[in-house]
Amino acid sequence: MEALLEVLYMDFLNDEGGQGAAEYILLFGGVIVVAIAALLIYKNYLFPTQSPFNTANDLQDVRTNVNAGT
């Protein structure tokens, strides 16, 4: 009986089945952090009503300047 418990205990210590799941969780968390950072950087263009930037006007200004140069 004692030998069986020792074998089960060693199997438990050597089991690495949860390691893959933990790595996926860390990878997914890293992707979320990068996505949130990108949203914070580009929020002025994503939500133009809350910022002085207006992508429609910016694009029109670029087009006007490009056309004036040709």
mmCIF file of the N, C-alpha and C atoms, coordinates in Angstrom:
data_MODEL
# 
_entry.id   MODEL 
# 
loop_
_atom_site.group_PDB 
_atom_site.id 
_atom_site.type_symbol 
_atom_site.label_atom_id 
_atom_site.label_alt_id 
_atom_site.label_comp_id 
_atom_site.label_asym_id 
_atom_site.label_entity_id 
_atom_site.label_seq_id 
_atom_site.pdbx_PDB_ins_code 
_atom_site.Cartn_x 
_atom_site.Cartn_y 
_atom_site.Cartn_z 
_atom_site.occupancy 
_atom_site.B_iso_or_equiv 
_atom_site.pdbx_formal_charge 
_atom_site.auth_seq_id 
_atom_site.auth_comp_id 
_atom_site.auth_asym_id 
_atom_site.auth_atom_id 
_atom_site.pdbx_PDB_model_num 
ATOM 1   N N  . MET A 1 1  ? 0.814   -1.189 0.000   1.00 0.00 ? 1  MET A N  1 
ATOM 2   C CA . MET A 1 1  ? 0.000   0.000  0.000   1.00 0.00 ? 1  MET A CA 1 
ATOM 3   C C  . MET A 1 1  ? 0.864   1.262  0.000   1.00 0.00 ? 1  MET A C  1 
ATOM 4   N N  . GLU A 1 2  ? 1.906   1.217  0.808   1.00 0.00 ? 2  GLU A N  1 
ATOM 5   C CA . GLU A 1 2  ? 2.799   2.369  0.913   1.00 0.00 ? 2  GLU A CA 1 
ATOM 6   C C  . GLU A 1 2  ? 3.541   2.606  -0.406  1.00 0.00 ? 2  GLU A C  1 
ATOM 7   N N  . ALA A 1 3  ? 3.870   1.546  -1.093  1.00 0.00 ? 3  ALA A N  1 
ATOM 8   C CA . ALA A 1 3  ? 4.561   1.661  -2.381  1.00 0.00 ? 3  ALA A CA 1 
ATOM 9   C C  . ALA A 1 3  ? 3.643   2.297  -3.420  1.00 0.00 ? 3  ALA A C  1 
ATOM 10  N N  . LEU A 1 4  ? 2.380   1.946  -3.371  1.00 0.00 ? 4  LEU A N  1 
ATOM 11  C CA . LEU A 1 4  ? 1.410   2.524  -4.300  1.00 0.00 ? 4  LEU A CA 1 
ATOM 12  C C  . LEU A 1 4  ? 1.266   4.022  -4.067  1.00 0.00 ? 4  LEU A C  1 
ATOM 13  N N  . LEU A 1 5  ? 1.198   4.444  -2.818  1.00 0.00 ? 5  LEU A N  1 
ATOM 14  C CA . LEU A 1 5  ? 1.105   5.869  -2.510  1.00 0.00 ? 5  LEU A CA 1 
ATOM 15  C C  . LEU A 1 5  ? 2.357   6.622  -2.962  1.00 0.00 ? 5  LEU A C  1 
ATOM 16  N N  . GLU A 1 6  ? 3.506   5.971  -2.794  1.00 0.00 ? 6  GLU A N  1 
ATOM 17  C CA . GLU A 1 6  ? 4.755   6.609  -3.228  1.00 0.00 ? 6  GLU A CA 1 
ATOM 18  C C  . GLU A 1 6  ? 4.786   6.770  -4.747  1.00 0.00 ? 6  GLU A C  1 
ATOM 19  N N  . VAL A 1 7  ? 4.303   5.783  -5.481  1.00 0.00 ? 7  VAL A N  1 
ATOM 20  C CA . VAL A 1 7  ? 4.253   5.861  -6.946  1.00 0.00 ? 7  VAL A CA 1 
ATOM 21  C C  . VAL A 1 7  ? 3.294   6.954  -7.383  1.00 0.00 ? 7  VAL A C  1 
ATOM 22  N N  . LEU A 1 8  ? 2.124   7.034  -6.750  1.00 0.00 ? 8  LEU A N  1 
ATOM 23  C CA . LEU A 1 8  ? 1.153   8.071  -7.097  1.00 0.00 ? 8  LEU A CA 1 
ATOM 24  C C  . LEU A 1 8  ? 1.689   9.465  -6.783  1.00 0.00 ? 8  LEU A C  1 
ATOM 25  N N  . TYR A 1 9  ? 2.401   9.581  -5.670  1.00 0.00 ? 9  TYR A N  1 
ATOM 26  C CA . TYR A 1 9  ? 2.984   10.857 -5.284  1.00 0.00 ? 9  TYR A CA 1 
ATOM 27  C C  . TYR A 1 9  ? 4.043   11.296 -6.290  1.00 0.00 ? 9  TYR A C  1 
ATOM 28  N N  . MET A 1 10 ? 4.877   10.365 -6.745  1.00 0.00 ? 10 MET A N  1 
ATOM 29  C CA . MET A 1 10 ? 5.919   10.687 -7.726  1.00 0.00 ? 10 MET A CA 1 
ATOM 30  C C  . MET A 1 10 ? 5.294   11.042 -9.075  1.00 0.00 ? 10 MET A C  1 
ATOM 31  N N  . ASP A 1 11 ? 4.200   10.342 -9.445  1.00 0.00 ? 11 ASP A N  1 
ATOM 32  C CA . ASP A 1 11 ? 3.516   10.677 -10.686 1.00 0.00 ? 11 ASP A CA 1 
ATOM 33  C C  . ASP A 1 11 ? 2.957   12.094 -10.618 1.00 0.00 ? 11 ASP A C  1 
ATOM 34  N N  . PHE A 1 12 ? 2.445   12.457 -9.468  1.00 0.00 ? 12 PHE A N  1 
ATOM 35  C CA . PHE A 1 12 ? 1.901   13.802 -9.281  1.00 0.00 ? 12 PHE A CA 1 
ATOM 36  C C  . PHE A 1 12 ? 2.998   14.855 -9.407  1.00 0.00 ? 12 PHE A C  1 
ATOM 37  N N  . LEU A 1 13 ? 4.168   14.594 -8.847  1.00 0.00 ? 13 LEU A N  1 
ATOM 38  C CA . LEU A 1 13 ? 5.269   15.548 -8.912  1.00 0.00 ? 13 LEU A CA 1 
ATOM 39  C C  . LEU A 1 13 ? 5.839   15.677 -10.319 1.00 0.00 ? 13 LEU A C  1 
ATOM 40  N N  . ASN A 1 14 ? 5.813   14.616 -11.087 1.00 0.00 ? 14 ASN A N  1 
ATOM 41  C CA . ASN A 1 14 ? 6.386   14.626 -12.428 1.00 0.00 ? 14 ASN A CA 1 
ATOM 42  C C  . ASN A 1 14 ? 5.394   15.026 -13.510 1.00 0.00 ? 14 ASN A C  1 
ATOM 43  N N  . ASP A 1 15 ? 4.142   15.193 -13.160 1.00 0.00 ? 15 ASP A N  1 
ATOM 44  C CA . ASP A 1 15 ? 3.115   15.546 -14.143 1.00 0.00 ? 15 ASP A CA 1 
ATOM 45  C C  . ASP A 1 15 ? 3.295   16.990 -14.587 1.00 0.00 ? 15 ASP A C  1 
ATOM 46  N N  . GLU A 1 16 ? 3.419   17.206 -15.906 1.00 0.00 ? 16 GLU A N  1 
ATOM 47  C CA . GLU A 1 16 ? 3.577   18.550 -16.453 1.00 0.00 ? 16 GLU A CA 1 
ATOM 48  C C  . GLU A 1 16 ? 2.407   18.913 -17.367 1.00 0.00 ? 16 GLU A C  1 
ATOM 49  N N  . GLY A 1 17 ? 1.269   18.319 -17.145 1.00 0.00 ? 17 GLY A N  1 
ATOM 50  C CA . GLY A 1 17 ? 0.115   18.556 -18.003 1.00 0.00 ? 17 GLY A CA 1 
ATOM 51  C C  . GLY A 1 17 ? -0.435  19.957 -17.928 1.00 0.00 ? 17 GLY A C  1 
ATOM 52  N N  . GLY A 1 18 ? -0.354  20.596 -16.792 1.00 0.00 ? 18 GLY A N  1 
ATOM 53  C CA . GLY A 1 18 ? -0.875  21.951 -16.647 1.00 0.00 ? 18 GLY A CA 1 
ATOM 54  C C  . GLY A 1 18 ? 0.062   23.026 -17.154 1.00 0.00 ? 18 GLY A C  1 
ATOM 55  N N  . GLN A 1 19 ? 1.288   22.651 -17.481 1.00 0.00 ? 19 GLN A N  1 
ATOM 56  C CA . GLN A 1 19 ? 2.274   23.632 -17.934 1.00 0.00 ? 19 GLN A CA 1 
ATOM 57  C C  . GLN A 1 19 ? 1.840   24.276 -19.245 1.00 0.00 ? 19 GLN A C  1 
ATOM 58  N N  . GLY A 1 20 ? 1.315   23.514 -20.164 1.00 0.00 ? 20 GLY A N  1 
ATOM 59  C CA . GLY A 1 20 ? 0.876   24.056 -21.455 1.00 0.00 ? 20 GLY A CA 1 
ATOM 60  C C  . GLY A 1 20 ? -0.242  25.055 -21.285 1.00 0.00 ? 20 GLY A C  1 
ATOM 61  N N  . ALA A 1 21 ? -1.178  24.763 -20.394 1.00 0.00 ? 21 ALA A N  1 
ATOM 62  C CA . ALA A 1 21 ? -2.293  25.677 -20.155 1.00 0.00 ? 21 ALA A CA 1 
ATOM 63  C C  . ALA A 1 21 ? -1.793  26.982 -19.561 1.00 0.00 ? 21 ALA A C  1 
ATOM 64  N N  . ALA A 1 22 ? -0.845  26.905 -18.658 1.00 0.00 ? 22 ALA A N  1 
ATOM 65  C CA . ALA A 1 22 ? -0.302  28.121 -18.050 1.00 0.00 ? 22 ALA A CA 1 
ATOM 66  C C  . ALA A 1 22 ? 0.417   28.973 -19.088 1.00 0.00 ? 22 ALA A C  1 
ATOM 67  N N  . GLU A 1 23 ? 1.122   28.335 -20.004 1.00 0.00 ? 23 GLU A N  1 
ATOM 68  C CA . GLU A 1 23 ? 1.808   29.083 -21.062 1.00 0.00 ? 23 GLU A CA 1 
ATOM 69  C C  . GLU A 1 23 ? 0.812   29.767 -21.982 1.00 0.00 ? 23 GLU A C  1 
ATOM 70  N N  . TYR A 1 24 ? -0.281  29.102 -22.307 1.00 0.00 ? 24 TYR A N  1 
ATOM 71  C CA . TYR A 1 24 ? -1.306  29.728 -23.140 1.00 0.00 ? 24 TYR A CA 1 
ATOM 72  C C  . TYR A 1 24 ? -1.947  30.912 -22.429 1.00 0.00 ? 24 TYR A C  1 
ATOM 73  N N  . ILE A 1 25 ? -2.163  30.794 -21.141 1.00 0.00 ? 25 ILE A N  1 
ATOM 74  C CA . ILE A 1 25 ? -2.744  31.898 -20.374 1.00 0.00 ? 25 ILE A CA 1 
ATOM 75  C C  . ILE A 1 25 ? -1.804  33.096 -20.382 1.00 0.00 ? 25 ILE A C  1 
ATOM 76  N N  . LEU A 1 26 ? -0.505  32.860 -20.191 1.00 0.00 ? 26 LEU A N  1 
ATOM 77  C CA . LEU A 1 26 ? 0.463   33.957 -20.230 1.00 0.00 ? 26 LEU A CA 1 
ATOM 78  C C  . LEU A 1 26 ? 0.537   34.584 -21.615 1.00 0.00 ? 26 LEU A C  1 
ATOM 79  N N  . LEU A 1 27 ? 0.504   33.779 -22.654 1.00 0.00 ? 27 LEU A N  1 
ATOM 80  C CA . LEU A 1 27 ? 0.533   34.296 -24.017 1.00 0.00 ? 27 LEU A CA 1 
ATOM 81  C C  . LEU A 1 27 ? -0.704  35.138 -24.307 1.00 0.00 ? 27 LEU A C  1 
ATOM 82  N N  . PHE A 1 28 ? -1.859  34.655 -23.927 1.00 0.00 ? 28 PHE A N  1 
ATOM 83  C CA . PHE A 1 28 ? -3.109  35.386 -24.137 1.00 0.00 ? 28 PHE A CA 1 
ATOM 84  C C  . PHE A 1 28 ? -3.109  36.693 -23.349 1.00 0.00 ? 28 PHE A C  1 
ATOM 85  N N  . GLY A 1 29 ? -2.577  36.674 -22.144 1.00 0.00 ? 29 GLY A N  1 
ATOM 86  C CA . GLY A 1 29 ? -2.474  37.894 -21.352 1.00 0.00 ? 29 GLY A CA 1 
ATOM 87  C C  . GLY A 1 29 ? -1.554  38.908 -22.005 1.00 0.00 ? 29 GLY A C  1 
ATOM 88  N N  . GLY A 1 30 ? -0.462  38.454 -22.588 1.00 0.00 ? 30 GLY A N  1 
ATOM 89  C CA . GLY A 1 30 ? 0.445   39.355 -23.293 1.00 0.00 ? 30 GLY A CA 1 
ATOM 90  C C  . GLY A 1 30 ? -0.208  39.993 -24.502 1.00 0.00 ? 30 GLY A C  1 
ATOM 91  N N  . VAL A 1 31 ? -0.996  39.217 -25.231 1.00 0.00 ? 31 VAL A N  1 
ATOM 92  C CA . VAL A 1 31 ? -1.706  39.760 -26.393 1.00 0.00 ? 31 VAL A CA 1 
ATOM 93  C C  . VAL A 1 31 ? -2.712  40.816 -25.954 1.00 0.00 ? 31 VAL A C  1 
ATOM 94  N N  . ILE A 1 32 ? -3.389  40.579 -24.859 1.00 0.00 ? 32 ILE A N  1 
ATOM 95  C CA . ILE A 1 32 ? -4.352  41.556 -24.341 1.00 0.00 ? 32 ILE A CA 1 
ATOM 96  C C  . ILE A 1 32 ? -3.646  42.845 -23.946 1.00 0.00 ? 32 ILE A C  1 
ATOM 97  N N  . VAL A 1 33 ? -2.492  42.745 -23.307 1.00 0.00 ? 33 VAL A N  1 
ATOM 98  C CA . VAL A 1 33 ? -1.746  43.943 -22.904 1.00 0.00 ? 33 VAL A CA 1 
ATOM 99  C C  . VAL A 1 33 ? -1.331  44.752 -24.124 1.00 0.00 ? 33 VAL A C  1 
ATOM 100 N N  . VAL A 1 34 ? -0.858  44.083 -25.169 1.00 0.00 ? 34 VAL A N  1 
ATOM 101 C CA . VAL A 1 34 ? -0.451  44.782 -26.390 1.00 0.00 ? 34 VAL A CA 1 
ATOM 102 C C  . VAL A 1 34 ? -1.655  45.447 -27.054 1.00 0.00 ? 34 VAL A C  1 
ATOM 103 N N  . ALA A 1 35 ? -2.789  44.758 -27.081 1.00 0.00 ? 35 ALA A N  1 
ATOM 104 C CA . ALA A 1 35 ? -3.989  45.332 -27.690 1.00 0.00 ? 35 ALA A CA 1 
ATOM 105 C C  . ALA A 1 35 ? -4.463  46.560 -26.919 1.00 0.00 ? 35 ALA A C  1 
ATOM 106 N N  . ILE A 1 36 ? -4.444  46.506 -25.606 1.00 0.00 ? 36 ILE A N  1 
ATOM 107 C CA . ILE A 1 36 ? -4.854  47.662 -24.799 1.00 0.00 ? 36 ILE A CA 1 
ATOM 108 C C  . ILE A 1 36 ? -3.890  48.825 -25.002 1.00 0.00 ? 36 ILE A C  1 
ATOM 109 N N  . ALA A 1 37 ? -2.602  48.535 -25.085 1.00 0.00 ? 37 ALA A N  1 
ATOM 110 C CA . ALA A 1 37 ? -1.616  49.599 -25.324 1.00 0.00 ? 37 ALA A CA 1 
ATOM 111 C C  . ALA A 1 37 ? -1.852  50.255 -26.678 1.00 0.00 ? 37 ALA A C  1 
ATOM 112 N N  . ALA A 1 38 ? -2.158  49.465 -27.699 1.00 0.00 ? 38 ALA A N  1 
ATOM 113 C CA . ALA A 1 38 ? -2.431  50.017 -29.023 1.00 0.00 ? 38 ALA A CA 1 
ATOM 114 C C  . ALA A 1 38 ? -3.689  50.882 -28.999 1.00 0.00 ? 38 ALA A C  1 
ATOM 115 N N  . LEU A 1 39 ? -4.709  50.438 -28.287 1.00 0.00 ? 39 LEU A N  1 
ATOM 116 C CA . LEU A 1 39 ? -5.927  51.250 -28.190 1.00 0.00 ? 39 LEU A CA 1 
ATOM 117 C C  . LEU A 1 39 ? -5.665  52.573 -27.481 1.00 0.00 ? 39 LEU A C  1 
ATOM 118 N N  . LEU A 1 40 ? -4.845  52.552 -26.460 1.00 0.00 ? 40 LEU A N  1 
ATOM 119 C CA . LEU A 1 40 ? -4.534  53.793 -25.750 1.00 0.00 ? 40 LEU A CA 1 
ATOM 120 C C  . LEU A 1 40 ? -3.726  54.743 -26.628 1.00 0.00 ? 40 LEU A C  1 
ATOM 121 N N  . ILE A 1 41 ? -2.825  54.195 -27.433 1.00 0.00 ? 41 ILE A N  1 
ATOM 122 C CA . ILE A 1 41 ? -2.014  55.039 -28.307 1.00 0.00 ? 41 ILE A CA 1 
ATOM 123 C C  . ILE A 1 41 ? -2.873  55.659 -29.414 1.00 0.00 ? 41 ILE A C  1 
ATOM 124 N N  . TYR A 1 42 ? -3.765  54.880 -29.990 1.00 0.00 ? 42 TYR A N  1 
ATOM 125 C CA . TYR A 1 42 ? -4.547  55.341 -31.131 1.00 0.00 ? 42 TYR A CA 1 
ATOM 126 C C  . TYR A 1 42 ? -5.961  55.776 -30.772 1.00 0.00 ? 42 TYR A C  1 
ATOM 127 N N  . LYS A 1 43 ? -6.244  56.015 -29.507 1.00 0.00 ? 43 LYS A N  1 
ATOM 128 C CA . LYS A 1 43 ? -7.616  56.351 -29.110 1.00 0.00 ? 43 LYS A CA 1 
ATOM 129 C C  . LYS A 1 43 ? -8.076  57.677 -29.700 1.00 0.00 ? 43 LYS A C  1 
ATOM 130 N N  . ASN A 1 44 ? -7.157  58.598 -29.967 1.00 0.00 ? 44 ASN A N  1 
ATOM 131 C CA . ASN A 1 44 ? -7.549  59.884 -30.548 1.00 0.00 ? 44 ASN A CA 1 
ATOM 132 C C  . ASN A 1 44 ? -8.124  59.713 -31.940 1.00 0.00 ? 44 ASN A C  1 
ATOM 133 N N  . TYR A 1 45 ? -7.653  58.732 -32.666 1.00 0.00 ? 45 TYR A N  1 
ATOM 134 C CA . TYR A 1 45 ? -8.194  58.483 -33.995 1.00 0.00 ? 45 TYR A CA 1 
ATOM 135 C C  . TYR A 1 45 ? -9.389  57.543 -33.965 1.00 0.00 ? 45 TYR A C  1 
ATOM 136 N N  . LEU A 1 46 ? -9.493  56.739 -32.932 1.00 0.00 ? 46 LEU A N  1 
ATOM 137 C CA . LEU A 1 46 ? -10.627 55.828 -32.835 1.00 0.00 ? 46 LEU A CA 1 
ATOM 138 C C  . LEU A 1 46 ? -11.882 56.532 -32.335 1.00 0.00 ? 46 LEU A C  1 
ATOM 139 N N  . PHE A 1 47 ? -11.725 57.513 -31.459 1.00 0.00 ? 47 PHE A N  1 
ATOM 140 C CA . PHE A 1 47 ? -12.852 58.240 -30.890 1.00 0.00 ? 47 PHE A CA 1 
ATOM 141 C C  . PHE A 1 47 ? -12.671 59.732 -31.160 1.00 0.00 ? 47 PHE A C  1 
ATOM 142 N N  . PRO A 1 48 ? -12.942 60.184 -32.395 1.00 0.00 ? 48 PRO A N  1 
ATOM 143 C CA . PRO A 1 48 ? -12.641 61.573 -32.757 1.00 0.00 ? 48 PRO A CA 1 
ATOM 144 C C  . PRO A 1 48 ? -13.502 62.604 -32.034 1.00 0.00 ? 48 PRO A C  1 
ATOM 145 N N  . THR A 1 49 ? -14.612 62.218 -31.456 1.00 0.00 ? 49 THR A N  1 
ATOM 146 C CA . THR A 1 49 ? -15.452 63.196 -30.766 1.00 0.00 ? 49 THR A CA 1 
ATOM 147 C C  . THR A 1 49 ? -14.835 63.642 -29.454 1.00 0.00 ? 49 THR A C  1 
ATOM 148 N N  . GLN A 1 50 ? -13.907 62.848 -28.926 1.00 0.00 ? 50 GLN A N  1 
ATOM 149 C CA . GLN A 1 50 ? -13.293 63.166 -27.648 1.00 0.00 ? 50 GLN A CA 1 
ATOM 150 C C  . GLN A 1 50 ? -11.906 63.772 -27.807 1.00 0.00 ? 50 GLN A C  1 
ATOM 151 N N  . SER A 1 51 ? -11.508 64.088 -29.034 1.00 0.00 ? 51 SER A N  1 
ATOM 152 C CA . SER A 1 51 ? -10.162 64.613 -29.234 1.00 0.00 ? 51 SER A CA 1 
ATOM 153 C C  . SER A 1 51 ? -10.185 65.745 -30.252 1.00 0.00 ? 51 SER A C  1 
ATOM 154 N N  . PRO A 1 52 ? -9.152  66.550 -30.267 1.00 0.00 ? 52 PRO A N  1 
ATOM 155 C CA . PRO A 1 52 ? -9.081  67.622 -31.254 1.00 0.00 ? 52 PRO A CA 1 
ATOM 156 C C  . PRO A 1 52 ? -8.729  67.116 -32.655 1.00 0.00 ? 52 PRO A C  1 
ATOM 157 N N  . PHE A 1 53 ? -8.330  65.848 -32.775 1.00 0.00 ? 53 PHE A N  1 
ATOM 158 C CA . PHE A 1 53 ? -7.982  65.287 -34.069 1.00 0.00 ? 53 PHE A CA 1 
ATOM 159 C C  . PHE A 1 53 ? -9.240  64.841 -34.792 1.00 0.00 ? 53 PHE A C  1 
ATOM 160 N N  . ASN A 1 54 ? -9.283  65.080 -36.075 1.00 0.00 ? 54 ASN A N  1 
ATOM 161 C CA . ASN A 1 54 ? -10.408 64.650 -36.885 1.00 0.00 ? 54 ASN A CA 1 
ATOM 162 C C  . ASN A 1 54 ? -9.824  64.002 -38.130 1.00 0.00 ? 54 ASN A C  1 
ATOM 163 N N  . THR A 1 55 ? -9.955  62.708 -38.248 1.00 0.00 ? 55 THR A N  1 
ATOM 164 C CA . THR A 1 55 ? -9.320  62.000 -39.355 1.00 0.00 ? 55 THR A CA 1 
ATOM 165 C C  . THR A 1 55 ? -9.891  62.422 -40.693 1.00 0.00 ? 55 THR A C  1 
ATOM 166 N N  . ALA A 1 56 ? -11.164 62.747 -40.759 1.00 0.00 ? 56 ALA A N  1 
ATOM 167 C CA . ALA A 1 56 ? -11.752 63.173 -42.032 1.00 0.00 ? 56 ALA A CA 1 
ATOM 168 C C  . ALA A 1 56 ? -11.094 64.469 -42.501 1.00 0.00 ? 56 ALA A C  1 
ATOM 169 N N  . ASN A 1 57 ? -10.928 65.422 -41.593 1.00 0.00 ? 57 ASN A N  1 
ATOM 170 C CA . ASN A 1 57 ? -10.277 66.676 -41.971 1.00 0.00 ? 57 ASN A CA 1 
ATOM 171 C C  . ASN A 1 57 ? -8.795  66.463 -42.273 1.00 0.00 ? 57 ASN A C  1 
ATOM 172 N N  . ASP A 1 58 ? -8.145  65.603 -41.519 1.00 0.00 ? 58 ASP A N  1 
ATOM 173 C CA . ASP A 1 58 ? -6.734  65.318 -41.761 1.00 0.00 ? 58 ASP A CA 1 
ATOM 174 C C  . ASP A 1 58 ? -6.530  64.715 -43.150 1.00 0.00 ? 58 ASP A C  1 
ATOM 175 N N  . LEU A 1 59 ? -7.374  63.765 -43.519 1.00 0.00 ? 59 LEU A N  1 
ATOM 176 C CA . LEU A 1 59 ? -7.262  63.154 -44.839 1.00 0.00 ? 59 LEU A CA 1 
ATOM 177 C C  . LEU A 1 59 ? -7.525  64.176 -45.941 1.00 0.00 ? 59 LEU A C  1 
ATOM 178 N N  . GLN A 1 60 ? -8.501  65.032 -45.731 1.00 0.00 ? 60 GLN A N  1 
ATOM 179 C CA . GLN A 1 60 ? -8.804  66.057 -46.728 1.00 0.00 ? 60 GLN A CA 1 
ATOM 180 C C  . GLN A 1 60 ? -7.638  67.030 -46.868 1.00 0.00 ? 60 GLN A C  1 
ATOM 181 N N  . ASP A 1 61 ? -7.022  67.406 -45.766 1.00 0.00 ? 61 ASP A N  1 
ATOM 182 C CA . ASP A 1 61 ? -5.862  68.299 -45.815 1.00 0.00 ? 61 ASP A CA 1 
ATOM 183 C C  . ASP A 1 61 ? -4.704  67.651 -46.569 1.00 0.00 ? 61 ASP A C  1 
ATOM 184 N N  . VAL A 1 62 ? -4.470  66.374 -46.325 1.00 0.00 ? 62 VAL A N  1 
ATOM 185 C CA . VAL A 1 62 ? -3.404  65.666 -47.023 1.00 0.00 ? 62 VAL A CA 1 
ATOM 186 C C  . VAL A 1 62 ? -3.691  65.621 -48.514 1.00 0.00 ? 62 VAL A C  1 
ATOM 187 N N  . ARG A 1 63 ? -4.918  65.301 -48.878 1.00 0.00 ? 63 ARG A N  1 
ATOM 188 C CA . ARG A 1 63 ? -5.283  65.232 -50.301 1.00 0.00 ? 63 ARG A CA 1 
ATOM 189 C C  . ARG A 1 63 ? -5.147  66.597 -50.955 1.00 0.00 ? 63 ARG A C  1 
ATOM 190 N N  . THR A 1 64 ? -5.568  67.648 -50.270 1.00 0.00 ? 64 THR A N  1 
ATOM 191 C CA . THR A 1 64 ? -5.465  69.000 -50.826 1.00 0.00 ? 64 THR A CA 1 
ATOM 192 C C  . THR A 1 64 ? -3.995  69.379 -51.026 1.00 0.00 ? 64 THR A C  1 
ATOM 193 N N  . ASN A 1 65 ? -3.151  69.085 -50.051 1.00 0.00 ? 65 ASN A N  1 
ATOM 194 C CA . ASN A 1 65 ? -1.737  69.419 -50.171 1.00 0.00 ? 65 ASN A CA 1 
ATOM 195 C C  . ASN A 1 65 ? -1.046  68.596 -51.253 1.00 0.00 ? 65 ASN A C  1 
ATOM 196 N N  . VAL A 1 66 ? -1.416  67.344 -51.391 1.00 0.00 ? 66 VAL A N  1 
ATOM 197 C CA . VAL A 1 66 ? -0.820  66.504 -52.433 1.00 0.00 ? 66 VAL A CA 1 
ATOM 198 C C  . VAL A 1 66 ? -1.251  66.996 -53.818 1.00 0.00 ? 66 VAL A C  1 
ATOM 199 N N  . ASN A 1 67 ? -2.519  67.321 -53.971 1.00 0.00 ? 67 ASN A N  1 
ATOM 200 C CA . ASN A 1 67 ? -3.019  67.802 -55.250 1.00 0.00 ? 67 ASN A CA 1 
ATOM 201 C C  . ASN A 1 67 ? -2.446  69.174 -55.603 1.00 0.00 ? 67 ASN A C  1 
ATOM 202 N N  . ALA A 1 68 ? -2.200  69.998 -54.620 1.00 0.00 ? 68 ALA A N  1 
ATOM 203 C CA . ALA A 1 68 ? -1.639  71.329 -54.874 1.00 0.00 ? 68 ALA A CA 1 
ATOM 204 C C  . ALA A 1 68 ? -0.181  71.218 -55.298 1.00 0.00 ? 68 ALA A C  1 
ATOM 205 N N  . GLY A 1 69 ? 0.493   70.173 -54.881 1.00 0.00 ? 69 GLY A N  1 
ATOM 206 C CA . GLY A 1 69 ? 1.897   69.993 -55.222 1.00 0.00 ? 69 GLY A CA 1 
ATOM 207 C C  . GLY A 1 69 ? 2.115   69.440 -56.616 1.00 0.00 ? 69 GLY A C  1 
ATOM 208 N N  . THR A 1 70 ? 1.072   68.886 -57.246 1.00 0.00 ? 70 THR A N  1 
ATOM 209 C CA . THR A 1 70 ? 1.260   68.304 -58.587 1.00 0.00 ? 70 THR A CA 1 
ATOM 210 C C  . THR A 1 70 ? 0.896   69.250 -59.679 1.00 0.00 ? 70 THR A C  1 
# 
